Amino acid sequence: MGRSSLDSRGRVVIPKELRQKLGLRPDQAVMVEARGEEIVIRPILKAEEFIEELRGCVQGSRIEPSELKQIWGTTHAHH
């Protein structure tokens, strides 16, 4: 954990240690949401990264990775 503060425009700097630990990059898209009294920030994966993360996870699927990529690219708003 690290300490940070809001600037006058509502921006927060994520401490370097957390960015490195989580693999966050400059200009990376993130999802920000409220969970009770907490603010959760999580990375949004690009379609290619999402597909790569799934590679090998589902055995016996009839959907080819390239087909999943096409489905993801045409129906998902965050790519």
C-alpha positions in Angstrom: 0.0 0.0 0.0 1.1 3.6 -0.5 -0.2 7.0 0.5 -1.4 9.5 -2.1 -3.8 12.5 -2.3 -6.2 14.1 -4.7 -5.1 17.2 -6.6 -7.4 20.1 -7.4 -8.7 18.3 -10.5 -9.5 15.1 -8.6 -6.5 13.1 -9.9 -4.6 10.5 -7.8 -1.1 9.3 -8.4 -0.8 5.5 -7.9 2.4 4.9 -6.0 5.3 3.5 -8.1 5.5 0.3 -6.1 1.9 -0.5 -6.7 2.1 0.3 -10.5 5.1 -2.0 -10.8 3.6 -4.8 -8.7 0.4 -4.7 -10.9 2.2 -4.0 -14.2 0.3 -0.8 -14.8 1.6 1.3 -17.7 1.3 5.0 -18.6 -1.8 5.7 -20.7 -3.3 2.3 -19.8 -7.1 2.3 -19.6 -8.4 1.5 -16.1 -11.9 0.9 -14.7 -12.8 2.9 -11.6 -15.7 1.9 -9.4 -17.1 2.3 -5.9 -17.5 -0.7 -3.7 -19.1 0.5 -0.5 -16.7 3.1 1.0 -13.8 2.0 -1.2 -12.6 3.0 -4.7 -11.4 0.1 -6.8 -9.1 0.8 -9.8 -8.4 -2.2 -12.1 -6.8 -2.4 -15.5 -8.8 -2.9 -18.6 -7.2 -5.5 -20.9 -7.1 -5.0 -24.6 -8.8 -7.8 -26.6 -5.4 -9.3 -27.6 -4.3 -9.4 -23.9 -7.6 -10.9 -22.8 -7.3 -13.6 -25.4 -3.7 -14.3 -24.5 -4.7 -14.6 -20.8 -7.4 -17.2 -21.8 -5.0 -19.3 -24.0 -5.0 -22.8 -22.6 -7.7 -22.2 -20.0 -10.6 -23.8 -21.8 -10.0 -27.3 -23.1 -12.2 -28.7 -25.8 -13.8 -25.4 -26.8 -15.3 -25.2 -30.3 -14.4 -21.5 -30.6 -11.0 -20.7 -32.1 -9.0 -17.9 -30.5 -9.2 -15.9 -33.7 -13.0 -16.2 -33.7 -13.1 -15.1 -30.0 -11.0 -12.1 -31.0 -13.4 -11.2 -33.8 -16.4 -11.6 -31.4 -14.6 -9.5 -28.7 -13.6 -6.8 -31.2 -17.1 -6.3 -32.7 -19.2 -6.5 -29.5 -17.1 -5.1 -26.7 -17.1 -1.4 -26.0 -13.6 -1.3 -24.3 -11.0 -2.2 -26.9 
